[in-house]
Amino acid sequence: MEDEVDRLVEAWRTERPDLDVRPLQVLSRVSRLARHLDRARRAVFVAHDLESWEFDVLTALRRAGAPYQLSPGRLLRATLVTSGTMTNRIDRLAAAGLVERHPDPQDKRGVQVRLTEAGLTRVDAAFADLLAREEAILAGLTPAQHEALAGLLRTLLVPFDTARD
């Protein structure tokens, strides 16, 4: 079975036989798959009246476990944004009724950001739909292929994640 990347690689091999174009066989496919995944994610977010950044903040809170709250500092580390950006995002999510600010019992000057019942309902529904879309994308893989691909991608990503820490 031939795909668009096969045709692209063959054209480059013809035009530039002096170059090793093997990286394209993997990374062009990863790039194309990322575009398809981005489209699927955007469709899920639209269906649940969410922006991707809203989903990121809400899922960070959801993953924290009950009572589904984090400090703004922990939220910004989880979502990789600046403190000014996080403040704006929390303000917007609070105005939408998806999160609330509560005094931090450990730090009298601090606050905790907590999912509201509406936020919990919305993020749970969006996450379930996202997983269904992502499972459909991976449907052509056997369980063993799925596991092997996940391991190979982890191997490629660990150096980037380690450099960030």
Secondary structure, 3 states (H helix, E strand, C coil): CCCHHHHHHHHHHHHCCCCCCHHHHHHHHHHHHHHHHHHHHHHHHHHCCCCHHHHHHHHHHHHCCCCCEECHHHHHHHHCCCHHHHHHHHHHHHHCCCEEEEEECCEEEEEEEEECHHHHHHHHHHHHHHHHHHHHHCCCCCHHHHHHHHHHHHHHHHHHHHHHC
